[in-house]
Amino acid sequence: MVDSIISLGHWNWLIAAAVFLLIEVLAPGIFMLWLGLAALLVGIISIGVVWPWQAQFIAFAVFALVSVPAWRHFTRNRETADSPFLNRRADTYVGRVFTLERPIVDGVGAVRIDDTVWRVRGPDCPAGSRVRIARADGPNLLVEAV
């Protein structure tokens, strides 16, 4: 049995890589991705280099162990400079001027921004007034008259 598995050579690693990557697709968690890439790398090296199966296993283990810290190192300092307000959409409106859709009565009104109606808080103003967003407070935008 072991002899038949060893006789497959580089195909063992390519099949293992396919299995690991398929598991990663079915149950994503990033872990199987690195095992799949390590197996793929050993398989590609095995196509051109004849080496014992023990060395192949050691290379697989080293590639798998090195890939995770390397991935964490490269992604740790990555900024979302292109979308700094990705999870704080209301903060992107601070400083902008909009027209009130509903009047501010007793400190509460509404303004339409794109396709969304936002609740605003501020001094009483009639509908159609221009207001500047002073700051975002959760789902509420605090405004001041312009």
Secondary structure, DSSP 8 states (H G I E B T S, - for coil): -HHHHHHTTHHHHHHHHHHHHHHHHHS--SHHHHHHHHHHHHHHHHHH----HHHHHHHHHHHHHHHHHHHHHHHHT---TT-TTTT-GGGGGTT-EEEEEEEEETTEEEEEETTEEEEEESS-B-TT-EEEEEEEETTEEEEEE-
